Amino acid sequence: MARLPMHGLRRTPEIDLTGEWQFRLLPHGTWKTVQVPDLWTMREDDDRPHYTNVPMPFPEVPPRVPQDNPVGVYRRLVDLSPQPGRRTILHVGAAEGLLHVTVNDRDLGTSTDSHLAAEFDITDAVQAGPNTIRLTVHKWSAASYLEDQDHWWQSGLSRPVRVYTVPDTRLADVRVVADYDPQTAMGALDVDVSTDGLDHLPESGWTVRIGVLGQTYTAPVNPRLAAATPPRSADARSVRPEPMLPADFDFSGLVGLKASGAPLKGPMRQAAEMMVSHSHPTVRPGTATFALGDLAVRPWSAEIPRLEGLDVELVAPDGTVVDRTSMEIGFRRVRIEGRDLLVNGERVLIQGVNRHDVDARTGRVVSRELMLAELSLLKRFNVNAIRTSHYPNDPYLLELADELGFYVVDEADIEAHAFTTTVPHDPRYLPEFLERVSRMVLRDRNHPSVVIWSLGNETGYGANHDAAAAWVRRFDPTRPVQYEGAIAVDWHGGHGASDIVCPMYPHLDALRAFDGDRPVILCEYAYAQGNSAGGLADYWELFETLPGLQGGFIWQFKDHALDPDGDGRYRYGGDFEDHPNDGPVLLNGLVFPDLTPKPAFYEARGLFSPVSVASDDSDGRRLTIRNRQFFADLSGYELELRVETEAGPTASRTVPTPAVAPRGEARIPIPDDLVKQLDDALALTVTVRTRQDSRWAPAGTEIAVHQVTFPRRPVVLPHGTAPTEEISHPLLRTPPRLCLWRALTDNDRAFSLDNRFERSGFFELVPVEGGYRTAWGDEIAHRRTIRQIGEADWVLSERVVLPEGTEDGLRVGMEFILVEGFEHARWTGLGPWENYPDRRASALLGTWESPVDGLAVPYIRPSENGGRGEVTRLEVRGPAGTVRTAHAPMHMTVGRHTVARLEAAAHWWELPPSRETVVHLDAAHRGVGMACLGPDTRPEFRLTATEYAWEWRLTLSTPSY
């Protein structure tokens, strides 16, 4: 007995085996009670999570299995009541490793593929009453080489285990093609129903009944076909036989004539058609087919995810409904025409993210509640597409994608990253390639959200890929296939395995230069490790303007740090004594493990907004509102306006949303009371909010904020009267001092930057006469003039000359540290969230307030964080007093930790408690870029000058009691 074929039916479990199981980790563990789903690596000291990006965690080569191979045994007693005429099915949602199933000590089969369900018919092994189900998971197998994803190595049962029963004669699977023709606005529905237990009957009398769109349709189950044999001539000698065929009739060539397209007329054509149907039948026994056309339907899209119910029933000859299933379908069409991927005839833009299964507490055991929370957050941040990197997700996630509205790239569980030159060419792995891809397609083909099939990830390119792609194209011609490895070294090649050019982390110049014959949709880009994703707006400028470019999938959605103890101390590679490891490389999400958005996600939210806003230059009293959507108008949103001033924001006003058609624009008047406030304004802010409640957000949820900014008045500093040599004040723990270094981000450490910042020596500045000496002995000239304005009120003029040959830097500015007792910050500049010179397209100009403790961004591996740009005024206050600065626009950072402390800590939770306040004001600050994987920040955001000069004002005051 073996694993059952994959299908896409919804089966209701009669026994949910979620909950207590007995578990033992061999060879030395003892039996204990655990909660399934469960990954033993999240709790067993003898086998902990192990993180590698590319290498396997053992030295063997395919297909060898390491001798050190942990085995976990899950055991449970289950009361069953076998029923005559019904089969009992065991459903294992996912087993991470090689699964071996026994029931009552009877071997029932094995399964690989850690991210697809395995089902077993256990009928012949069960008995009435208690039954022992044993699920044995071997951590390593020959298939492990195909699961070398950039993620934790884990082991156990990561998805639910269930039992259900089906009748002996039953529905086996349902294939649905719900097409929508954008030219006629009509739908067509093809439904192919396959059965078990009927394909042997020459005349069945069974039927299939479907209900859809308020109508019911019935079709017979096709009978078994007699084997086709050529007819024989009759032995007719008693009576002269009459001729039945023309004298020149060539029976053997008739099918070939029709196949060749040769002209056939009258009886010859009819005879040919009869011969073809007899010798090459297309009807499959045991199936029923429906082809419905000219249906008045409303199409499905990610913007308007309309679903229709489909009910399918298997009906016995006596009219009894023997089996039934139901599903939600969506009418939509996916096509590639030239360089465009079209959904319902529209060249949509893919505003996507890569998503892995991960929960900090439970590893890859992900609850339905968490899946809904994740997808709801993605909707609120205007993400419209998900790549299931790098394996099929839980079927429930696709149900949510259908309902909430996402375009999904469904990816097979194939990544042999450590053996890219061998595994894709190895015929021993061909069955696994075909099985993993085909089972994914069989399970997920009826989901309207799935618009592209992916053959896997980072496994080189070989014949195994071409074979899998050929199978998919033949089996499901309604969707394109993609695979990055096929085009990795030649964007004009790889047609055998990829209908889409889907590169990873391309340079912007490569995208500008490419002139190909297929759509370009980046499968990974905007690498978001730590404080990163600088330059995201540059990609979207190209996506919005250049033909053939249609967006991509940011790497990635969520940090993969683990917190198995629930103590808030997130761990990454190496923290479980896992060697070899790739350290913090899995900390590259747009959100933290608890789903708190990082500032880079707010940048994406603004770029992905359904609305863009611009000033109408004709009179300055109107706004141009553009609908970026392809199918929906703007009736689902409301617009809220407010004016930003130096004193803070004015009261908000909600204005009527114009009826803007998809891809259209309209002009709306600015209310008169707001127009009167624009003379002294910094900006006019437009907040986009949802109008109605939905499953993913209540009415009034903010989904984007845009601005029209106005010229800023220059900051005029007073002329001081009394030059001063030094600044000293009780509020200053350390006075203003030159700082050229930031706590390195992961991108600053990138191999491609070749230690350029360390070579500067700016991480250590030793005061000398006239300036500083770097760690490598280079001289930095720093001339400062201090003019006293009043008591504890100074204007400082700074001039800094860096060593000749300085090629790049991180910051040029001042650092000063305040004593304890400062709790709040107020600034005029960009905010409210962290922003940097190359990641500020969605930052907002205004006057903002925040607790000092709320300004830092707690990247799990500490680094430069919390910066805000274009700041002209800063106020830090608390019980100790008030500190104010004024200056031309500068880059500001206010926090509790010095650069040295940030760099010394490997985890944010290792930072020592601190109540002092560290202030940085930078005349120049480098962008953050994406250099770990992708382009560095653009040249204009690098610090390549050697001379800098600026003025700023510092005012300190203590409370007067």
TIVOMAR-565067 format. One record per residue (C-alpha): x, y, z. Coordinates in steps of 0.5 Angstrom, whole numbers, plus 500, padded with zeros to 3 digits. Example, Ala and Ser with C-alpha at 12.3 -4.5 7.8 and 13.67 -1.06 7.14 Angstrom:
525491516527498514
! end
This chain:
500500500502507499501514499494516495494521489494528490487532489484538490478536494475539500474534505471535512475531517471527522477526527481532528488529531490536533492536540496531545500525542506521545513523542520520542526522539530516537535514539536516546529520548524518552516518551513525553507528551507534546502538542501536534502540530509540533516541531521537535527542534523547537523544544528538544535540546538534542536537536535544535534549529539549524540555519544555513542559507546555501550549504547543507548542514552535513558534509555528504553529497546527494543522494547519501544520507548522513549517519547522524540522523535524528528520528522523531516518533509520534504516537497516538491512540485513536478511537475509530468506528469503521463503517461498511462501504466507507474508506478511512483516510489519514491526512498528514498536513505536512511532515518535515522530513521523511515520513513513515506511517504505521497503524496498529503496527502495519506499514502503510507507506512513506512520503517526502516533500515537507510542505505538501500533505500526505494521505493514506488509506488506512481502512484495512489496518484499523479496527473498531475501538482504539487504534495506534497511529505511529508517525515516524519522521526521519530528519534526513533523507535523499530528498533533503537535498531538495529542501535546502531553502534559506531558512531554519532546518526543522523537523516534525509535524508542522501542519495538522493531522486529521482522519476522514472517511469517504465512500468506496465509490467517490469523487476523486478530484475536480478540475475547474477552469473559470475563464473570463473574456475581457472583450465580451465581459462573459465567462466560461466554465469547464469542470472535469470531475474524476471518480474512484470506483467507476472507471471499470464499468461499461455502463455506469448509470452514475451522474455528476451534478454541479451547482453554480451561479444559481443553476444546476447541471448534470452530466453522465459519468463516462463508461469504460471504453472497449479497446480499439481494434481494426474492423475485420472483413466478413467471410461472405462467400455465399452472397456477393458482398456489396461494396462499402468503401470507394475503390481507391479508399486507403483505410490505413492512411485515413487518420494520417490524412486528417492529421496532416490537414489534407482536404477531405470531403463528404463521406471521407471526412466523416469516416476520418472523424469516426476513425479518429474518435475510435482509435484516439479517444479523448473521453476518460472513463470514470469522469464527467465533464461540463463546458458552460459558455456565455455566462454573465459573471463578474470577474475575480482580481486581487482588487475585487476578489469576487468568488462564486460557490461551486457544488459538486455531487456524485449521484448513484443510479437510484438518485442517491447523492453518494459524495459531495464537495464544494469550493469557491471559484473565481472567473479570471484569465491569465495570459502572456501577450508579448512582454505583458502578463495580463490579468483579465486583459490588464497589464497589472503591476505586481506589488509583491512580497516573498513569504515563508512560513514562520512563527517565532514561537513555533517555527514553521507551525503557523496557525490559521489566525496568524495566516489571517493576521499576516495577509490582513497586514499585507492588504493594509500595506497595499501588497497585492501579490505573494510568492510562496517562497520556497514551497507550497503553503498551507491550503488555507493561505490560498483560500485567504488569498482567494478571498482577500485578493492576492496574486500568488506565485505558487512555488514547488518545494525544490531548492538544491542550493548547495548542489546546483550543478548536479541535482537538476541534471541527475535522473535519480532526482527526476521523479522527485522534481516531477512529483513535487511540481505535479502534486502542487499543481494538482492541489492548487489548480482551482484557486483563482489567486494562483496566477503563476506556477514556479518550479522552485528556487536556486537549483541551477538549471537542468533537464529535470526543470525542463521536464517539470515545466513541460508537464505543467504546460501540458496539464495546465495551459491556463497559467504561465510557468516561471523559474529564475534559474532558467534565466539567471545567466541569460535573460534571453534564454531559458524558454524551456522552463520559464515563460517570465524573466524573473531575475533576482536582485538585478541592477537598475541598469540591467532593467533599463537595458533589457529588451526581451520578448517576455514579461519581467517580474522580479522574483526577489529584489529590495533585499531588506536585511536590517536597516535596508531597502534604500532605493526601492522607489528607484525600482518603482520608477522603472516599473511604472514607466518602462515597457515589459517591467511589471514589478516583483516580490520584495525579499522578504515579508517577515524576519525569521528569528526564533523565540522558542522560550517566549522571552522576547530574545529573538535568535538567529543563525548560531544562537542554537550552537548550530554550525555551520550557519549564516548568522543574521542573513534571515533577518530580512523582513519588512516586519519583525517576527511579531508583525510590527512593520519596519520603516521600509514597509511604510516606504513600500506602502506609499509606493504601492498605494491605490492612489497617487496625489499631485498638485494641480499647478494651474491655480494651486487650489486643487489636487490631481488624484490618480487611481493606480488600480486596474479594476476598481474605482476609488469608491472604496476609499475616503480622503482626509486632508490636513495642513502641516505647519511649523507649529504642527498639523491643523485639523483634518478634513474629509473630502468627497472621493471623486469617482475615478475609474481604474487608471484614471485621474480627477481634480478635486478642490482643496477646501477654502479653509485649508487653502487659507492656511497654505501660505505658511504651510510645509505640506498638504497631507492626504490620508487614504482610508478604507470606507467600508469594513472588510475582513482585513481592516475596519472602515477608516483604516489608514492605508497610505499617506501622501503629500504635496510639499511647499518651499520651506523658508530658510532657517536664519540663525542670529549673529552671536556677539561673544566668541566662545572656546568651549561649550559646557553645561550641566545637561551635557554629559558630553559636548558636541563632537565630530562623528563620522561613523555609524553602527554598521548596517548589514549593507555597510558590511556587504562584501561588494563594498570591500571594507571601504568604510573600515579602510577610512579609519573613521570608526576611531577619531583621536582629538589632536590640535586642529582636528582629529586623527583616524584609526589609521593615522590620517589627519582630519581638519575640524575648525569650529567657531562658537558664538554666544547668543545668550545664556546657554545659547550658541551658534556653531560654525563647523568646517570639516576637511577629510583626508585626501583620497576619501572615497566614501563615508557614512556620516559627517556631523555632530554627536552630543550626549545628554544626561538622564531625564529627557523623555520626549522629542519634537522635530520639524522635518521628515517623519514620523517613521525612520527615513534615510536619504534613499528611503524617503519617498513615503516619508512625510514633512511636518512637525512630529512628536515622539517619546525618545524611547519610540524613535529607535528601530530595534533591528534584531542585530543592532545597527544604525537606526532611527534617523530622520532627514531634512530636520530644521528644528529639534527639541528634546525635553524632560524633567531635566530640561529642554534642548533645542537646535535649529539649522538648515536641513540636517539628518537627525538621530535621537536615541539611548545608545551610542554607536559603540554600544550598538556595534558591540551588541549582537542582539538588540536585547543585549543592549544595556539599559540606558536613560541618557539621550544620544543626539546626532545631527549630520550635515551629510548621511549616507543612504542605506542601499541594498548592497548585501544583495542588490545595488548599493545606494545611488552615487548622489546618496554616497558621501564622496566629498572631502569638505563639509561646512554648516552652521547650527544653533544649540540652546539648553535650558533647565527648569526654573523652580
! end
